[in-house]
């Protein structure tokens, strides 16, 4: 108890405060892709496949935008529903669905494994601390911190990564179609 009294509570904290300018600090230390340190080779390949299939979803969205004009024209002007444009639109929807499922499956699998790895690392780090750290820490701070930090990582890696790759690809391909069409 005597060694805790003279210390600053922040210096005994397990979680250090982030630097004032988080973006420049992450660039200096190269921590933008720090979660990849905990990935195995298989997880990196799954993430790559998830991003590539997410890009395939974005490409199919942009192509569907090109097909929408002729599809609406044929539907409003009485063309048969079995025409070529209608069937191509259905095929594109099926391909986009398959790409989206594979993309979400890959990124969610990696996010689940990362969540388990990070929880294990948190607990190992907590068990390495001396007893005085537990005296200075608030009782519910660690479980709350573990749940929020790992939950944010899970959402970002599992769901948002595939959505980001699809949206970015759709935006780039749509601009290319708009310029060259």
Phi and psi in degrees as a GROMACS rama.xvg file:
@    title "Ramachandran Plot"
@    xaxis  label "Phi"
@    yaxis  label "Psi"
@TYPE xy
-70.5209  -30.588  UNK-2
-76.0751  -17.1821  UNK-3
-85.5662  -29.5688  UNK-4
-61.873  -39.4902  UNK-5
-84.9396  -6.4635  UNK-6
-91.7337  157.042  UNK-7
-74.7498  134.631  UNK-8
-60.8806  -27.9803  UNK-9
-71.6699  -30.0648  UNK-10
-74.0496  -23.8358  UNK-11
-93.9959  -0.627259  UNK-12
-73.6606  143.803  UNK-13
-70.2098  -36.0269  UNK-14
-103.252  115.104  UNK-15
-79.8217  153.41  UNK-16
-69.1777  142.364  UNK-17
-70.6329  154.807  UNK-18
-64.0054  160.989  UNK-19
-61.9757  -42.4086  UNK-20
-107.968  89.9203  UNK-21
-64.2548  -37.2602  UNK-22
-66.0352  -45.8902  UNK-23
-69.8134  -34.2214  UNK-24
-66.4945  -38.2215  UNK-25
-67.8844  -35.5244  UNK-26
-69.2156  -39.8152  UNK-27
-63.647  -41.7409  UNK-28
-94.3409  -4.02564  UNK-29
67.8159  39.5059  UNK-30
-98.9856  14.98  UNK-31
-64.9112  -34.9572  UNK-32
-113.905  38.374  UNK-33
-63.8595  -30.8858  UNK-34
-65.5642  -22.0767  UNK-35
-69.3237  -16.1168  UNK-36
-64.725  -27.9806  UNK-37
-94.1201  1.75223  UNK-38
-90.8097  144.397  UNK-39
-84.1881  174.534  UNK-40
-62.0849  -37.9301  UNK-41
-64.8978  -38.9732  UNK-42
-66.139  -38.098  UNK-43
-63.8944  -40.7485  UNK-44
-66.652  -39.0616  UNK-45
-63.2783  -40.2554  UNK-46
-63.5944  -41.6029  UNK-47
-62.2468  -45.374  UNK-48
-63.567  -39.7742  UNK-49
-61.7827  -42.0487  UNK-50
-68.3836  -41.154  UNK-51
-66.2211  -42.2059  UNK-52
-69.165  -32.9585  UNK-53
-63.4529  -38.4677  UNK-54
-65.6438  -33.9516  UNK-55
-64.4244  -35.8456  UNK-56
-64.0998  -44.1532  UNK-57
-62.7823  -38.3294  UNK-58
-64.7868  -40.3514  UNK-59
-68.7473  -33.417  UNK-60
-62.8918  -43.6825  UNK-61
-66.1308  -40.0721  UNK-62
-66.901  -35.6824  UNK-63
-64.8945  -33.6578  UNK-64
-61.8501  -36.3132  UNK-65
-68.5317  -34.9016  UNK-66
-81.6489  -14.7552  UNK-67
-65.3038  -39.693  UNK-68
-60.4068  -55.733  UNK-69
-62.3469  -32.6843  UNK-70
-65.7668  -44.2078  UNK-71
-66.6871  -40.7735  UNK-72
-59.0898  -45.3219  UNK-73
-69.854  -34.7403  UNK-74
-71.1598  -39.682  UNK-75
-78.5099  -27.8547  UNK-76
-96.6966  16.7577  UNK-77
82.832  17.4806  UNK-78
-70.9366  157.65  UNK-79
-67.0329  147.286  UNK-80
-71.4562  -15.5883  UNK-81
-88.7828  18.7683  UNK-82
-73.8263  172.934  UNK-83
-65.217  -42.71  UNK-84
-65.7311  -40.5022  UNK-85
-63.816  -43.4561  UNK-86
-68.0751  -36.4374  UNK-87
-66.284  -36.781  UNK-88
-65.2307  -41.7668  UNK-89
-64.5595  -41.9477  UNK-90
-62.843  -39.8723  UNK-91
-66.0695  -37.3813  UNK-92
-64.4062  -40.6208  UNK-93
-65.8599  -43.127  UNK-94
-62.9628  -43.004  UNK-95
-63.0969  -38.9999  UNK-96
-63.6679  -45.1862  UNK-97
-63.7274  -43.983  UNK-98
-61.697  -41.3973  UNK-99
-65.7172  -40.9474  UNK-100
-65.3476  -44.3956  UNK-101
-65.1487  -41.2128  UNK-102
-62.6581  -47.4352  UNK-103
-66.27  -36.5118  UNK-104
-64.8488  -44.077  UNK-105
-64.7416  -49.9131  UNK-106
-70.6678  -34.2419  UNK-107
-70.5028  -36.2351  UNK-108
-62.2488  -45.1692  UNK-109
-65.5118  -39.998  UNK-110
-64.5909  -39.1036  UNK-111
-63.4234  -44.8055  UNK-112
-66.0546  -39.3736  UNK-113
-64.1155  -37.0223  UNK-114
-62.2137  -44.1661  UNK-115
-65.286  -42.3124  UNK-116
-62.5913  -43.479  UNK-117
-68.8373  -35.7665  UNK-118
-63.9933  -40.1321  UNK-119
-63.7412  -43.6937  UNK-120
-64.8358  -38.6459  UNK-121
-59.9442  -47.7242  UNK-122
-66.8125  -37.8308  UNK-123
-64.2005  -38.8891  UNK-124
-66.9778  -37.8452  UNK-125
-66.8682  -41.1574  UNK-126
-70.3171  -19.5096  UNK-127
-78.5233  -14.8391  UNK-128
-73.7122  153.367  UNK-129
-78.9319  169.345  UNK-130
-65.2637  -29.9987  UNK-131
-64.5769  -27.9266  UNK-132
-64.4867  -38.8914  UNK-133
-67.767  -29.6739  UNK-134
-69.2444  -35.8962  UNK-135
-83.4249  -23.417  UNK-136
-79.9873  150.59  UNK-137
-73.6646  147.894  UNK-138
-60.7833  -39.9607  UNK-139
-102.696  8.80788  UNK-140
-72.3249  -39.054  UNK-141
-67.9531  -50.113  UNK-142
-61.0381  -37.2931  UNK-143
-65.0654  -42.679  UNK-144
-66.1777  -42.0682  UNK-145
-61.5424  -45.8265  UNK-146
-65.7411  -43.7387  UNK-147
-72.6857  -44.5164  UNK-148
-64.6654  -46.1878  UNK-149
-71.6137  -33.3235  UNK-150
-64.8068  -40.4297  UNK-151
-64.7221  -42.0981  UNK-152
-62.3959  -42.0084  UNK-153
-63.7465  -44.076  UNK-154
-64.8793  -43.7692  UNK-155
-66.7894  -41.4729  UNK-156
-82.9597  -36.1112  UNK-157
-82.3485  -43.4616  UNK-158
-107.41  -48.4372  UNK-159
-74.1519  -26.7874  UNK-160
-65.6762  -45.0913  UNK-161
-70.1008  -36.5759  UNK-162
-65.2423  -39.9545  UNK-163
-63.8686  -44.8911  UNK-164
-65.679  -37.9215  UNK-165
-67.0314  -44.0458  UNK-166
-67.7271  -39.7082  UNK-167
-64.6202  -43.7076  UNK-168
-64.9187  -42.0149  UNK-169
-61.6749  -41.3369  UNK-170
-64.5512  -47.5167  UNK-171
-64.9019  -45.9697  UNK-172
-67.7716  -36.2577  UNK-173
-64.4399  -40.5072  UNK-174
-64.7597  -38.7461  UNK-175
-64.496  -44.0512  UNK-176
-62.3672  -39.9217  UNK-177
-66.901  -35.8137  UNK-178
-76.5156  -41.8095  UNK-179
-94.6271  -2.59203  UNK-180
